Amino acid sequence: MRGGGNMQGMMKQMQKMQKEMAVAQEELGTMKFDGAAGGGMVKVTVSGHKEVLDITLDPSVVDPEDVEMLQDLLVVATNEAFKKADDHANSTMGKFTKGLNIPGMM
């Protein structure tokens, strides 16, 4: 049975890839990504697992008369940080699926 060896080899490769993907996912969770808005007056730091870790506000941006501006700046900074995390995750995890033609993956 010639095909049996190929299947076994492919299964070993898949198991190896799964382990590498798990390690990459774990490393991604320890990474930090920053987003900023308002010329750096609002900064948001997120993990690679999309958890907000820190928010830094310049006191000058905290205006009780203009809460909406602060809210908008927080949204912009957070979205920027999440985009950086997504971009890094896609480039890191994409190497595992590159060249694979698995139905439903793309």
N, C-alpha and C positions, 0 to 999 in steps of 0.2 A: 504494500500500500504506500505509494509514493507521496500522496498528498498529506499523510499523517504527520510527517516531519515538519512540513511547512506550516501546518496548523499549530503544532506545538511551539514552533519558533515564534509564530505571530502572537500566540497567547503570552509567551514570556516577554515579548516586546511590549505588549499592552500592559502587563503587570508592572514592568519597569517604568513605563510612561505614567501610569497611575501614581506610583510612588513619587516620581519627580514632580507631578502636578500637585500632589498633596504638600510637598515641601515648598513649592513655589507659592501656593496659597497661604501657607503658614508665614512665609517670609513677607508676603504682601501685607498681612495683618500687622506686622511690626513697623512697616514703613509709614512715614508721615508726609502729607501733601498740604501745601499752603495755598490759600486763595486770599486775594486782597481786593479792596474796593476803596473808592474815595481817596485815591492817591496814597493808599497804605494806612488810612485812618482806621479802617476795619480790616482785621486779619482773622481768618478762620483756618484751623489746622484739623485735618481729618486723617484717619487711618486708611490703609488700603482696603479695609473691610467696610468702609463708608460709615465710620463712627466719628462724630464730632469730638475732638480731643480738647480743643482750646479755642477760645474767642478772645481777641484782644481789641479793645476800643480805645482810640485816642479820646481823652476827655472832651475835646472840642467838638466831637461829633455827637455827643449826648446833649441834645437840645430838647427840652420838654415841649417846646413850641413846634417842633418838627420831628415827631416820632416816626412819621412815614418815611422820611429820608433815611433814618437809621435802619428801619426795617428793610428798605430796598437795598441798602448797602450790605446788610447781613445776607440777604438772598444772593446777591451778586458774588460776594466773597465765598459763600458756601458752595454755590454752583461751580465756581472756578476751581475750588479745591477738589470737589467731586469729579470734575472733568479730568483733572490731572491724574487722579487716582484711577479713573476708568481707562484713560489712555495708557497708563503704565500697565495696568492689569491686562488690557487687550494685547499689548505688545509682548508681555511676558507669557501669558497663557496661550496666545496665538501660535507660538512656536510649537506647541504640542499638537495642535490640530492642523497645522500647515501641511498641505499635501494629502491629508486624509479625506476620503470621500465617504463620509458617514451620513446616511440619510437623516434629515431632521436636525443636523448640527449647524447648517448654514442657512 
